[in-house]
Amino acid sequence: MGQVTLDKNPKKHRVELLTIIGEVEGHESAPSQSKTTKYEHVLPKLAMAEDDKEVEGLLILLNTVGGDVEAGLAIAEMIASLSIPTVSLVLGGGHSIGVPMAVSADYSFVVPSATMVIHPVRSSGMFIGVAQTYRNMEKIQDRITNFIASHSHTTQERLEELMLDTTQLVKDVGTMLEGKEAVEEGLIDEVGGMKEALAKLYELIDVCKERKKKVNPFLN
């Protein structure tokens, strides 16, 4: 499932690698031919990383088209709540609910060729009460934009502007940002690749260790 431990680096830091690929699958199974990330696999992995005292950091690689909103937010909230240093790297794409997951880490990177699509919440199926359904979708959208704004350097107002842009996407409302543009908008911290992401994670691990030593000088 693309989940391995990285511990061959010169400093012997133990880093857990988590990949979020394809569609984020929620309570309903996607078609068998679809490439998916199942949130019931990801959540235990994150809990294990938090519980294992040997794990020093988490690297998240994202190339996702988005998917289930509740599942994506659950993963994002779980990543944001970890006590170990976390770094995310967007490769290829971090679309839709992939945006909250990308910004949930302590520090985020995006490769120059990657794209991130921001669009309004969609719904499929029967609408029993149009006004009530609209208000419910607005609340879901507010949860998403509030999370992104609180874990990045952009504002909720700016996110809503990007979501409602009618000039960029041919068959949809929203905005597609390339790597550098995502940084300029304040969504992502820095343009970079694997080398930069791992270097930053090692740096955050060292800072975390120094902080713990000040609290407890007897720690190794």
N, C-alpha and C positions, 0 to 999 in steps of 0.2 A: 504493500500500500504506500510505498514511497516514504516510509518512516524509518530512519536509521540513526545511529549514534555516531557523531564525529568526535574522535578523541585522539587523532594522530598528529595534531598540531604541535609545534615546538613547546608551547606552554602546558600541554596536556590538559587543556580545558575540555570538559565533557559537555558537548553541545548536542541537543536533540534536534533533528531535522524533521519538519512537518511540511508536506506538500499539499496544496489545495488546488486541484486540477479539474478542469471541465465544469460540469454543473454541480452546484451544491445541492445534494439531495436531502429532502426533509422527511416528512411523515409518509409521503407517497413515493413509491419506487419509480424511477425514470425507466424509459424503454431500455431493453437489454443491450442495444447497440450504442447507447450513449456512454460517454466517458464521464464518470461522476465521482464526487467525494461525498461519502456518507457521514453525516454528522454524528451518528452513533458510534463511528470508529474514531472520530477526531476528539470528542469530549473525553473519553477514557484516556487517550494519549496525553491530553493536556493535564488531566488530574494526576496521572503517573509522573509527569515531569515536575509538577509542583510538590508531590509527595516524596520523590526520590532525592535524598540529600546529596547524592553524587552528581546530579544534573546541575550544571552551572549556567546554562543559557539555552535559548530556543531560537532557531532560525526557521522562518516561515517563507516558503517559496510559493508564489501565487501565479497561476495562469488560468483564470476562471471566467466564464461567461456570466456568472451570477447564479441565481437559483432561488431556492426557498428562503423567504425573508426571515421567518422565525428561526430556522436552522442557522442561517448566516449570522444573525444577530447573537444567537446563543454562542457560537464559536468566537465572535468578536469580543463579547463580554467576558468570556472565559480567558482569552488571551490577555485582555486588558487587566484582569484581576490577578495574574500570576505575579509572584514575588521575585522570580528570577528575571534577569535581563532578557529582552526579546527584540529581535530585529526582523523586519519583513522585507522581501524583495519581490517586486512585481515583474514578471517575465511574460512577454506576449500580451496579456491583457488582465486587467483587474476591473471587470465591469459590474455594474449594478450593485448587488449586495456584496460583491468582492471589494468595494471601496471601504466599507466599515472594517472588514477583516484586515485590509492593508494598513489602515491607520491605527489599528488597535495595538500595534507593537510600540515599544518604547521609542524606536527609531525606524524610519521607513526609507527604502530605496526603490527606484524604478529604473529599468534600463532605457536608453534613449528611444528604442524602437517600440516600446510597449505603449498600449493605449488604455485609457480608463474612461468608461462611459457612465455618465450620470443622467438618470432619467426618472420620471415620476413612478410611483408604485402602480403596478398593473394588477388587474383582477380578471379571472375568467369564471364562467359559470352563470347561474341565474341570479339576477338582482331582484330580491323580494321588495325592498324599500330603497328607492334610488337615493333619497336624501340621507337616510341613515347609513347606507353603504358608503356614500361619499364621505361622510364625517368619519366613519371608521377608517377608511383609506387615508384620510388626512392625518389621523392620529398615528397610524403606522408610519406614514412618511415623516411626521415630526420626530418620531422615535429614531428613525434612521439619520435624519439631518442633524438632530441634536447630538447623537453619538459621534458622528463624523466631526462636527464642529468642536466638540469637547476633547477630541483626541488628535486634532490637527491644528494648522495655523490659518484656517479659513473660518468664515462666519456662516451661521445658518441662513442668513439672508442671501449671501452670495451663492450658496449651494442651491437655494430655491430658484435663483436667477438662471443658473446653469441647467437645472432640471427642466425649466420651462422654455428654453431657447427653441425657437421654431425654424431657425435658419441653417442648422448643421446636418441633422439626420433626415434622410430622404423620406422614410416611412415612419418616422417617430419624432417625438418631442424630446429634447435633451441635448447633451454636449459630449463630444468625444475629445479627450485631452491626450496628447502625446506626452512622452516622458518628461521633457523639459517644461511643457505647459502645466503638467500636474504639480511640479515643484513651484512654478511661478504663481499658481493659484493657492498655494499653501496646503494642498492636500498631502503631498509627499515631502519628506525632509530633504532628499538629495537624489540626484541622478548618479547611478553607479551600478555595478554588477556584483558578482559573487565575491570577488576579491575585497571590494569595499565593504560589503555587507558583513563578511566574516571579521574583517579588521575592526569594524565598529563594534561588533558583538564582543570580541575579545577585550576591547577597550572598556565596554560597559561592565564586563565580568570583573576586570581588574579594579575598577572603581568600586563596585559592589563589595569585593573582598576587602579593600582598604577601609571602607565604611564599617564593615563588620569587625575588623581588627581594632578599630578605635573604640567600639562598644565593648569588645571582649579581646584584650591583648593576648590571650592564651590560644587564640585560634591559629591554625596553620595557614 
